[in-house]
């Protein structure tokens, strides 16, 4: 692993906030640019609208001054002889102003009385824009009319002022103005490349600096109409009447209800947005690329570390496995030595019944210890499932103390204290015994010169406070194993529950005992705590939750634990016919001897296929005793439905040296015994199976 890689990772990690900050700054820049564009659009439209509004007001003021002339004191309709003088005055004013196409005087009803330089359409008649004329008369205020096209197709609009005398409208003075004036103002006040337009009070185009001139006097676009409906001033965007996309600002001329629009091409309006989008896209891509590179390097770093840790862990496990192998080999060789020496002694002293019995007991004890060691290995391999049930420890105390004393040594004073009011627990009693034996064996090895070993149980209520086992609260049964041994070093306390880990010499421990204890506690819903001080001993406390309900009186079928009635009476299986299915000849000989000694008639089959043949040829049988794992052909579990099909309700007992719980569970009425099986357990299981089968058959009949 390169030493520079962590620095690269740190650099990339430092870049990510900068990239994020850049993105935020880009977004802020975009917002500012958009705000600037909108402010510029509003500034431009205000500037143009002010110029146009001023121009209209100046023309209105000129007309108002002209309306004060004495020639308009009396209605012109009452003195037609003065029309020529009025026309002369109007013509002189029109020439002086220069932007008015026509000046006219009309009566309050809208009939034109004087037109200069010539009558509109060559004759007198009503005004063309009657709506603005009516507004001027009714409101007695100036009015700016809408854009219209005259008889010759030229566009123009009228500015009208009422001629008031003593508060009465005697006539209306109108100036017909070409939109060219407004167009010039727009061009002078709109930036190059921008667009300007003016809409009259009816929403018709009165002037525009772009597009087809023939659109003047046509309705403005829907976007302009919507903007005018909002009133005041603001922003809008959309298409013009000739389809050009625009965006900008608008402003209403409050005195005349006209509006001015100043817009820029949509591409220019959105140019900052596109620029920002490109910047953000590049930033995002750069961020993703850097983040991707960071993740790739991070994953590689993590994989490299995992490989290193896996290699280290593999090394530790191989080392631990070596220690375990040595410890298991040592323990099994000791057990084999006990069995071998006892068997040889029996052969030499066959005529001494007391010695033979003693040697036989030592061989049985060695076998039991070997079975316990095998259970530890299977429990560690997760192949030995627990069979929890409700029970009270005080009911097993009488049998438990001798087991613990045998697991310790004679120079160790072993005591067991179990109060009568101890709460029941829900756990596997056999697994609990194995856990306690493991703890006792560890305590024994910690006291090479002898000492004191106290095993005690008590009811405790945990509150989750500091000092209580992590995660536990409520009522529990605490079982403590306290020794006066050498203690455990502080650096080893955190690892004592690891599989294969042991502080014992290579030939003294497997590293599986405390692992089994912890696994049993967790499977039972409890925990384990350890207190130790070097030179002052160790206390290991096993916590199991309190259970409610009535404890079981005896082991259930299918759990591997068979209740056998004590006493030396008859075995109760004499005369029954048993089909024994076992592929190991020596095991078959041993089991056959036990069954024959109990009075059973035994037929042996060395495989599943042979068992089916013997069942047809030598039957009927009262019970079947079969190993689960058979070489070739159907297994013991496979034989159950095959035999039950031929003989419904046939009692069957299975044996195994390597228990695995079937996926679908055990068939009804079938029990499993773990090898090695004691004679009493084997005979008791057969007796219970046959008795239960006969009871069911009797109930059905």
C-alpha positions in Angstrom: 0.0 0.0 0.0 1.5 3.3 -1.1 2.0 5.8 1.7 0.8 8.6 -0.6 -2.7 7.1 -1.1 -4.1 8.3 2.3 -2.9 11.8 1.4 -4.7 11.6 -2.0 -7.8 10.5 -0.2 -7.5 13.4 2.2 -7.0 15.8 -0.7 -10.0 14.5 -2.6 -12.1 14.7 0.6 -10.9 18.3 1.0 -11.9 19.1 -2.6 -15.5 18.0 -2.3 -16.5 20.9 0.0 -14.8 23.3 -2.4 -16.7 21.9 -5.4 -19.9 22.2 -3.4 -19.0 25.7 -2.6 -18.3 26.5 -6.2 -21.7 25.1 -7.2 -23.3 27.3 -4.6 -21.4 30.3 -5.8 -22.4 29.5 -9.4 -26.0 29.4 -8.4 -25.6 32.7 -6.6 -23.9 34.2 -9.7 -26.8 33.0 -11.9 -29.3 34.5 -9.6 -27.5 37.8 -9.6 -27.2 37.8 -13.4 -30.9 37.1 -13.7 -31.6 39.8 -11.3 -29.4 42.2 -13.2 -31.1 41.3 -16.5 -34.5 41.9 -15.0 -33.4 45.2 -13.4 -32.0 46.3 -16.8 -35.2 45.4 -18.6 -37.2 47.4 -16.1 -34.8 50.3 -16.2 -35.0 50.4 -20.0 -38.8 50.2 -20.1 -39.1 53.0 -17.5 -36.8 55.1 -19.6 -38.7 54.6 -22.8 -42.1 54.9 -21.1 -41.0 58.2 -19.5 -40.0 59.6 -22.9 -43.2 58.6 -24.6 -45.4 59.8 -21.7 -43.6 63.1 -21.8 -44.1 63.4 -25.5 -47.9 62.7 -25.2 -48.2 65.1 -22.3 -46.4 67.9 -24.3 -48.8 67.5 -27.1 -51.8 67.5 -24.8 -50.5 70.7 -23.2 -50.1 72.3 -26.6 -53.7 71.4 -27.5 -54.9 72.7 -24.1 -53.2 76.0 -24.7 -54.7 76.2 -28.2 -58.1 75.4 -26.7 -57.9 78.6 -24.7 -58.1 80.7 -27.9 -61.1 83.1 -28.0 -62.1 81.7 -31.4 -63.5 78.7 -29.5 -65.5 80.7 -27.0 -68.8 80.0 -28.8 -69.8 76.8 -30.5 -68.6 76.8 -34.0 -71.8 75.2 -35.2 -73.6 78.4 -34.3 -71.3 80.6 -36.4 -70.2 78.8 -39.5 -69.0 82.1 -40.9 -66.0 81.9 -38.5 -64.9 78.4 -39.7 -62.4 79.8 -42.2 -60.7 81.9 -39.5 -60.6 78.8 -37.2 -59.1 76.7 -40.0 -56.5 79.3 -40.6 -55.5 79.3 -37.0 -55.3 75.5 -36.8 -53.2 75.3 -40.0 -50.7 77.8 -38.6 -50.4 75.8 -35.3 -50.1 72.5 -37.2 -47.3 73.7 -39.3 -45.5 75.1 -36.2 -45.8 71.8 -34.3 -44.9 69.7 -37.3 -45.9 66.3 -36.0 -49.7 66.6 -36.3 -51.1 65.3 -39.5 -54.6 66.7 -39.0 -56.1 69.2 -36.6 -59.9 69.1 -36.3 -62.7 70.7 -34.3 -65.8 68.7 -33.5 -69.0 69.4 -31.6 -69.8 67.5 -28.4 -71.8 65.0 -30.4 -68.7 64.0 -32.5 -69.5 65.8 -35.8 -66.4 67.3 -37.3 -66.8 71.0 -38.0 -63.3 71.9 -39.2 -60.4 69.7 -40.5 -57.0 71.0 -41.6 -55.3 70.8 -43.9 -58.3 69.1 -45.5 -61.5 67.3 -44.5 -61.0 63.7 -43.6 -62.2 61.4 -46.4 -62.9 64.6 -48.4 -66.0 65.5 -46.5 -67.3 66.4 -43.0 -68.7 63.7 -40.8 -68.3 61.9 -37.4 -65.0 61.4 -35.9 -63.3 58.1 -36.6 -62.5 57.2 -32.9 -65.8 57.9 -31.2 -64.8 56.1 -28.0 -61.9 58.5 -27.2 -64.1 61.5 -28.2 -66.8 60.4 -25.8 -64.2 60.0 -23.0 -63.0 63.5 -23.5 -66.6 64.9 -23.4 -67.8 62.8 -20.5 -64.7 63.3 -18.4 -64.0 66.9 -19.5 -60.3 65.8 -19.6 -57.9 65.1 -22.4 -58.0 61.6 -23.9 -55.6 59.7 -26.1 -57.4 57.6 -28.6 -56.6 54.2 -30.0 -54.5 53.5 -33.1 -56.6 53.4 -36.2 -56.1 53.1 -39.9 -57.7 55.9 -42.0 -59.4 55.7 -45.3 -56.1 55.7 -47.1 -54.8 52.9 -44.9 -52.3 55.0 -42.9 -52.2 54.4 -39.1 -52.7 57.2 -36.7 -54.1 58.0 -33.3 -56.0 61.0 -32.0 -55.2 63.3 -29.0 -58.3 65.0 -27.9 -58.9 67.9 -25.4 -62.3 69.3 -24.5 -62.9 73.0 -25.1 -64.5 74.2 -21.8 -66.3 77.4 -21.3 -67.9 77.9 -17.9 -67.5 74.2 -17.2 -69.3 73.3 -20.3 -67.8 71.4 -23.3 -68.5 73.6 -26.3 -66.4 71.6 -28.7 -63.5 69.1 -28.9 -60.1 69.9 -30.3 -58.3 66.9 -31.8 -54.8 66.2 -33.2 -54.3 63.2 -35.4 -50.7 61.9 -34.8 -48.7 59.5 -36.9 -47.0 56.6 -34.9 -43.7 57.5 -36.5 -43.1 59.9 -33.6 -43.5 57.1 -31.1 -41.3 54.9 -33.2 -38.5 57.4 -33.2 -38.8 57.8 -29.4 -38.6 54.0 -29.0 -35.5 53.7 -31.3 -33.8 56.5 -29.4 -34.5 55.0 -26.0 -34.2 51.2 -26.6 -30.7 49.7 -26.6 -29.3 48.2 -29.8 -30.5 44.6 -30.3 -33.5 45.1 -28.0 -37.1 45.4 -29.1 -39.6 48.1 -28.3 -43.4 48.3 -28.7 -46.3 50.5 -27.6 -49.9 49.3 -27.1 -52.8 51.7 -27.0 -55.6 51.7 -24.6 -57.4 48.9 -26.5 -54.3 46.7 -26.6 -53.5 47.3 -30.2 -50.0 47.9 -31.4 -49.4 51.6 -31.8 -45.7 51.4 -32.5 -42.9 48.9 -32.6 -39.2 49.0 -33.6 -39.1 45.6 -35.3 -41.1 43.3 -37.5 -43.7 43.9 -40.1 -45.1 47.5 -40.1 -48.4 46.2 -41.3 -49.0 44.8 -37.9 -49.5 48.3 -36.5 -53.1 48.7 -35.3 -53.4 44.9 -34.9 -54.0 43.4 -31.4 -50.8 42.9 -29.4 -49.7 39.4 -28.5 -51.4 37.4 -25.7 -48.3 37.8 -23.5 -48.6 41.6 -23.8 -52.3 41.5 -23.1 -51.8 39.4 -20.0 -49.1 41.8 -18.8 -51.4 44.8 -19.4 -54.1 43.1 -17.4 -51.8 42.9 -14.4 -51.3 46.7 -14.5 -48.4 48.8 -13.2 -45.1 47.5 -14.4 -43.3 44.1 -14.3 -41.6 41.4 -16.3 -43.0 39.1 -19.0 -41.8 36.7 -21.6 -43.2 34.9 -24.6 -43.7 35.3 -28.3 -44.5 38.4 -30.2 -47.4 38.6 -32.7 -45.0 37.5 -35.5 -43.6 34.6 -33.5 -40.3 36.0 -32.1 -39.5 34.9 -28.6 -38.9 37.8 -26.3 -38.4 38.6 -22.6 -38.3 41.9 -20.9 -40.4 44.5 -19.0 -43.6 46.5 -19.5 -45.0 49.7 -18.0 -48.4 51.2 -18.1 -48.9 54.9 -18.9 -51.3 55.7 -16.1 -52.8 58.8 -17.6 -53.6 57.3 -21.0 -53.9 53.5 -20.3 -51.2 52.9 -23.0 -48.4 50.5 -22.3 -44.7 50.4 -23.3 -42.8 47.1 -23.7 -39.0 46.9 -24.0 -37.7 43.4 -24.5 -34.5 41.5 -25.4 -34.3 38.4 -27.5 -35.0 35.3 -25.4 -31.6 33.9 -26.2 -29.9 36.9 -24.7 -32.3 36.8 -21.7 -31.4 33.2 -21.0 -27.7 33.4 -21.9 -26.6 33.8 -18.3 -28.7 30.8 -17.4 -27.1 28.6 -20.1 -23.7 29.8 -19.1 -24.5 28.9 -15.5 -25.9 25.6 -16.6 -22.7 24.8 -18.4 -20.7 25.9 -15.4 -22.8 23.8 -13.1 -22.7 20.9 -15.4 -19.0 21.0 -15.7 -18.8 21.4 -11.9 -21.1 18.5 -11.4 -19.2 16.3 -13.8 -16.0 17.3 -12.2 -17.5 16.6 -8.8 -18.8 13.2 -9.9 -15.5 12.4 -11.5 -13.6 13.4 -8.4 -16.1 11.6 -6.1 -15.9 8.5 -8.3 -12.2 8.6 -8.1 -12.4 9.1 -4.4 -14.8 6.2 -4.0 -12.7 3.9 -6.2 -9.6 4.7 -4.2 -11.6 4.3 -1.0 -13.0 1.0 -2.1 -9.5 -0.2 -3.1 -8.2 1.1 0.2 -10.9 -0.8 2.1 -10.4 -3.9 0.1 -6.7 -3.8 0.6 -7.2 -3.3 4.3 -9.7 -6.2 4.4 -7.2 -8.4 2.6 -4.5 -7.5 5.1 -6.9 -8.0 8.0 -8.2 -11.3 6.4 -4.6 -12.4 6.1 -3.9 -11.5 9.7 -7.1 -13.1 10.8 -6.3 -16.2 8.8 -2.9 -16.3 10.4 -4.5 -16.0 13.9 -7.1 -18.6 13.1 -4.5 -21.0 11.7 -2.4 -20.4 14.8 -5.5 -20.9 17.0 -6.5 -23.9 14.9 -3.1 -25.4 15.6 -3.5 -24.8 19.3 -7.0 -26.3 19.1 -5.9 -29.3 17.2 -3.1 -30.0 19.6 -5.5 -29.6 22.6 -8.2 -31.8 21.0 -5.6 -34.4 20.1 -4.2 -34.3 23.6 -7.6 -34.7 25.2 -8.7 -37.5 22.9 -5.4 -39.3 23.3 -5.8 -39.2 27.0 -9.4 -40.6 26.7 -8.2 -43.3 24.3 -5.4 -44.1 26.8 -7.9 -44.5 29.6 -10.1 -46.8 27.4 -7.1 -48.8 26.1 -5.5 -49.3 29.5 -8.9 -50.1 31.1 -9.7 -52.7 28.4 -6.3 -54.3 28.7 -6.7 -54.4 32.5 -10.1 -56.1 32.1 -8.5 -58.8 29.9 -5.8 -59.4 32.4 -8.1 -59.5 35.5 -11.2 -61.1 33.9 -11.7 -63.1 37.1 -11.7 -60.1 39.4 -15.3 -58.7 39.2 -14.6 -55.6 41.4 -11.5 -54.6 39.3 -13.4 -55.3 36.1 -16.3 -53.0 37.2 -13.9 -50.3 38.2 -12.1 -50.4 34.9 -15.4 -50.5 33.0 -16.6 -47.4 34.9 -13.3 -45.6 34.0 -13.9 -46.5 30.3 -17.5 -45.3 30.5 -16.3 -42.0 32.1 -13.7 -41.6 29.3 -16.4 -42.1 26.7 -18.6 -39.5 28.4 -15.8 -37.0 28.4 -15.1 -37.7 24.7 -18.8 -37.2 24.0 -18.7 -33.9 25.8 -15.7 -32.8 23.8 -17.4 -33.7 20.6 -20.4 -31.7 21.6 -18.1 -28.7 22.1 -16.7 -29.1 18.6 -20.2 -29.5 17.1 -21.6 -26.6 19.0 -18.7 -24.4 17.7 -19.4 -25.7 14.2 -23.1 -24.8 14.8 -24.1 -28.4 14.0 -25.5 -29.2 17.4 -28.8 -27.4 17.9 -30.0 -26.6 21.3 -33.3 -28.1 22.6 -34.5 -25.5 25.2 -37.2 -26.3 27.7 -38.5 -25.0 30.9 -36.8 -26.4 34.0 -35.5 -25.6 37.5 -31.8 -25.9 38.2 -32.5 -27.1 41.8 -34.1 -30.2 40.4 -30.9 -31.2 38.7 -28.5 -30.1 41.4 -28.1 -33.6 42.9 -26.9 -35.0 39.6 -24.9 -31.8 38.7 -22.6 -31.7 41.7 -21.0 -35.1 41.0 -20.5 -34.1 37.4 -18.7 -30.9 38.5 -16.6 -32.7 41.1 -15.5 -35.2 38.4 -14.6 -32.4 36.1 -12.4 -30.8 38.8 -9.6 -32.6 40.8 -9.5 -34.2 44.2 -7.3 -31.4 45.5 -10.0 -28.8 44.6 -12.8 -28.2 47.1 -15.9 -28.0 45.0 -19.3 -26.7 46.2 -22.7 -26.2 44.6 -25.3 -23.8 46.1 -28.7 -23.7 44.5 -31.5 -22.2 46.6 -34.9 -23.9 46.6 -36.7 -20.7 45.5 -34.5 -20.3 42.4 -36.6 -19.1 39.4 -37.1 -21.5 36.4 -35.3 -20.8 33.1 -36.0 -21.7 29.5 -32.8 -23.2 28.1 -31.2 -26.5 27.0 -30.3 -28.2 30.3 -27.6 -30.4 28.6 -26.0 -27.3 27.0 -26.1 -25.6 30.4 -24.3 -28.6 32.0 -21.7 -28.5 29.2 -21.2 -24.7 29.8 -20.8 -25.3 33.6 -18.3 -28.2 32.9 -16.3 -25.9 30.6 -16.2 -23.2 33.3 -15.2 -25.8 35.9 -12.4 -27.2 33.7 -11.1 -23.7 33.1 -11.1 -23.0 36.8 -9.4 -26.4 37.5 -6.6 -25.5 35.1 -6.2 -22.2 36.8 -5.5 -23.9 40.1 -2.6 -26.3 39.4 -1.9 -26.6 43.1 -5.4 -27.1 44.2 -7.9 -24.5 45.7 -11.5 -23.7 46.1 -14.2 -23.8 43.5 -17.7 -22.4 44.3 -20.6 -22.7 41.9 -23.7 -20.9 43.0 -27.0 -19.7 41.7 -29.2 -16.8 42.7 -32.2 -14.7 41.6 -31.2 -11.2 40.5 -33.1 -8.2 39.1 -31.0 -6.2 36.6 -31.8 -2.6 35.9 -29.3 -1.8 33.1 -27.2 0.3 35.4 -23.4 0.5 35.2 -21.9 -2.8 36.3 -24.8 -4.9 35.0 -24.2 -7.0 31.8 -24.7 -4.9 28.7 -28.2 -4.9 27.3 -29.8 -6.9 30.1 -32.6 -5.8 32.4 -35.4 -7.5 34.3 -35.5 -10.8 36.3 -32.7 -13.3 35.7 -31.1 -16.3 37.2 -27.4 -15.7 37.8 -25.1 -18.8 37.9 -21.6 -18.0 39.1 -18.4 -20.1 39.0 -15.8 -18.6 41.3 -12.3 -20.0 41.7 -9.2 -19.1 43.7 -6.8 -19.6 40.8 -4.2 -17.5 39.1 -6.6 -15.1 37.4 -6.7 -13.7 33.9 -4.4 -10.9 32.8 -6.2 -7.7 31.8 -4.9 -7.8 28.2 -6.5 -11.3 27.8 -9.9 -10.4 29.2 -11.2 -8.9 26.0 -10.3 -12.1 23.9 -11.1 -15.0 26.2 -14.5 -15.6 24.4 -12.9 -15.7 20.9 -13.1 -19.1 19.3 -9.7 -21.0 19.5 -8.2 -18.4 21.8 -6.7 -19.8 24.9 -4.0 -18.8 27.4 -3.3 -22.5 28.2 -0.3 -24.4 26.9 -0.7 -26.2 23.5 -1.4 -29.5 25.2 -3.9 -28.2 27.7 -6.7 -26.4 25.9 -8.7 -26.1 22.7 -10.0 -22.5 23.0 -13.6 -23.7 22.6 -14.9 -23.8 26.1 -15.7 -20.2 26.7 -16.8 -19.7 23.2 -19.4 -22.4 23.8 -20.4 -20.7 27.1 -21.0 -17.4 25.4 -22.9 -19.0 22.5 -25.1 -20.8 24.9 -25.8 -17.7 26.9 -26.7 -15.6 23.8 -28.9 -18.4 22.3 -30.8 -18.5 25.6 -31.3 -14.7 25.7 -28.7 -14.1 28.4 -25.2 -12.9 28.8 -21.9 -13.7 30.5 -19.7 -11.4 32.7 -16.2 -12.0 33.9 -14.4 -10.5 36.9 -10.8 -11.5 37.5 -7.6 -10.3 39.2 -4.2 -11.8 38.6 -3.3 -14.0 41.6 -6.8 -13.6 43.2 -9.0 -15.8 41.2 -11.8 -15.4 38.6 -15.6 -15.3 38.7 -17.6 -16.1 35.6 -21.3 -15.3 35.9 -23.9 -16.7 33.5 -27.2 -14.8 33.3 -30.3 -16.5 32.0 -33.7 -14.8 31.8 -36.4 -15.9 34.2 -39.1 -18.1 32.5 -42.7 -18.3 33.3 -44.8 -21.5 33.2 -44.7 -25.0 34.7 -41.3 -26.8 34.3 -41.2 -30.0 32.3 -41.2 -33.2 34.3 -39.1 -35.2 31.9 -37.3 -35.0 28.6 -39.4 -34.9 25.4 -39.1 -37.3 22.6 -36.9 -36.0 19.8 -34.6 -34.0 22.0 -32.0 -36.7 22.6 -32.8 -36.9 26.3 -34.8 -39.9 27.4 -36.4 -40.4 30.8 -35.5 -43.8 32.2 -37.0 -45.1 35.3 -34.5 -45.9 38.0 -34.1 -49.3 39.6 -32.9 -52.7 38.7 -36.2 -54.2 37.4 -36.8 -55.6 34.0 -35.9 -53.5 31.0 -39.4 -53.9 29.6 -38.3 -54.7 26.0 -37.9 -58.4 26.3 -39.3 -60.3 23.3 -39.7 -57.4 21.0 -38.4 -57.7 17.4 -36.0 -54.9 16.5 -34.6 -54.1 13.0 -31.2 -52.6 13.6 -29.9 -50.5 10.6 -26.2 -49.6 11.2 -23.4 -49.5 8.6 -20.5 -49.7 11.1 -20.0 -53.4 12.0 -18.4 -52.8 15.4 -21.1 -50.3 16.4 -23.7 -52.8 15.2 -22.1 -55.6 17.2 -22.1 -53.4 20.4 -25.7 -52.3 20.0 -26.8 -55.8 19.1 -25.2 -57.1 22.3 -27.0 -54.5 24.4 -30.4 -55.3 22.8 -29.9 -59.0 23.0 -28.9 -58.7 26.7 -32.2 -56.9 27.2 -34.1 -59.8 25.6 -34.8 -58.3 22.2 -34.8 -60.3 18.9 -32.4 -58.3 16.7 -32.1 -58.4 12.9 -29.2 -56.4 11.5 -29.1 -54.5 8.2 -25.9 -52.8 7.0 -27.5 -50.3 4.7 -30.8 -48.6 3.9 -31.4 -50.8 0.9 -30.7 -53.9 2.9 -33.0 -52.7 5.6 -35.9 -52.6 3.1 -35.2 -56.1 2.0 -34.9 -57.4 5.6 -38.1 -55.6 6.5 -40.0 -57.6 3.8 -38.2 -60.9 4.4 -37.8 -61.1 8.2 -40.7 -58.9 9.4 -42.9 -57.9 11.0 -40.9 -55.8 13.5 -42.0 -54.2 16.7 -39.5 -51.3 16.3 -36.7 -50.0 14.1 -33.4 -48.6 15.5 -31.4 -46.9 12.7 -28.4 -44.7 12.3 -29.2 -41.5 10.4 -26.1 -41.3 8.2 -25.8 -44.6 6.2 -23.4 -45.4 3.5 -25.2 -45.6 0.1 -28.9 -45.8 -0.4 -31.5 -44.1 1.7 -30.6 -42.5 5.1 -32.2 -43.2 8.4 -34.6 -40.2 7.9 -35.4 -41.5 4.4 -36.4 -44.9 5.8 -39.1 -43.4 8.1 -41.7 -42.7 5.5 -40.8 -45.9 3.6 -41.3 -48.1 6.7 -44.4 -46.1 7.8 -46.0 -46.6 4.4 -45.6 -50.4 4.9 -46.5 -50.3 8.5 -48.3 -47.2 9.8 -47.3 -46.1 13.3 -44.2 -48.3 13.4 -42.0 -47.2 16.3 -38.7 -45.7 15.1 -35.6 -44.5 17.1 -32.8 -42.8 15.2 -29.1 -42.5 16.3 -26.5 -40.0 15.1 -23.0 -39.0 15.8 -23.4 -35.7 13.9 -26.8 -34.2 14.5 -28.4 -31.9 12.0 -32.0 -30.8 12.4 -34.0 -31.8 9.3 -35.4 -28.9 7.3 -38.9 -30.1 7.8 -38.5 -31.2 11.5 -38.7 -34.7 12.8 -41.5 -37.0 11.8 -44.1 -37.6 14.5 -43.2 -40.2 17.1 -39.5 -40.4 16.1 -36.8 -39.6 18.6 -33.1 -39.0 18.1 -30.3 -40.3 20.3 -26.8 -38.7 20.2 -23.9 -41.2 20.0 -22.4 -42.5 22.1 -25.6 -43.8 23.7 -25.7 -45.3 27.2 -27.4 -48.7 27.6 -30.1 -47.2 29.8 -30.9 -44.4 27.3 -31.0 -46.8 24.4 -33.3 -49.3 26.1 -35.5 -46.5 27.6 -35.9 -44.9 24.1 -37.0 -48.2 22.6 -39.4 -48.9 25.5 -41.0 -45.5 25.3 -41.4 -45.7 21.5 -43.0 -49.1 21.6 -45.2 -48.2 24.5 -46.4 -45.0 22.9 -47.1 -46.8 19.6 -49.2 -49.5 21.3 -51.1 -46.8 23.3 -52.0 -45.0 20.0 -53.1 -48.3 18.4 -55.2 -49.2 21.4 -56.9 -45.8 21.4 -57.8 -46.2 17.7 -59.2 -49.6 18.1 
